[in-house]
Amino acid sequence: MARELPELRVVENHLPRHHPGSQFRAGYVLRPRDSERGSDSDLAALYAPLILDGDENTGDVAAAVDSDLPLVRANFITSLDGSVTGADGKSGSINGPADLRVFQLLRAQSDAVFVGAGTARIEGYQDTDIPAGLQPLRDDAHPRLITVTRSGQLGPAFLAARPLIITAQGHPAASVLAEKVPADDLLIFGAHAVDFRAALRELKRRGYANILCEGGPHLMGSLVEHGLVSELCLSFSPQIVGGDGYRFMVGDLSPTAARLQVLLSSQDGYLISRWQLQP
């Protein structure tokens, strides 16, 4: 039986006035929806892709966007002390219904879901199914899975989903996967390190114009390092987990400013935020 996902209250909304979500001012309540059948039209408008007009007089200034590249949004959840996993080492133990509501919507608005091979193994990725209620937001059944790997160690269930796999020529995955996956699904960009910009350009050429990055920390760090992430959708779980859990990105990061676009709250204490990144 499908469960009801919680209402979300708009705390702040700084979307530009031409954006369809700008109508939902502070205090507006996005009513609960059925997890399987609800359409969530208000939330869909609030999270419509952010393509600003660059009019400095109105403050609607966006970082320059390469038209040959897809728009990349990243979606993460973190505990109050900065961990992206709970005590069990998985993100599911700090997730909640409020975060799930936004997670499902972001997937429904994406052409592809990009996840690192390590995260795919830990979290047990096998598909990117979309609830029936959100299907009208799409032209196809579900987003395409995309991963990046050095080793090529990907489980049978994951490979059965026909992911697009990105690696570099000098990585073991280039040879390990050559006879395991269709040639068109193996994207080799770069000699000894993945050329993410070239790989994303190819994804855009194939029609994946809106990509959702779901981690892990190394993939997110690499994308931010190269200035390839347009938005960060970050949820805060009302938990302190302690330990030495990962942050949601690691690596040689480039200085990146962030501008708050939307902040939502739920009665169970979760905060849901949407940021425009400006490398």
Summary of the structure (lengths in Angstrom):
residues: 279
radius of gyration: 18.4
end to end distance: 44.0
largest distance: 55.2
contacts: 902
relative contact order: 0.20
helix: 24%
strand: 24%
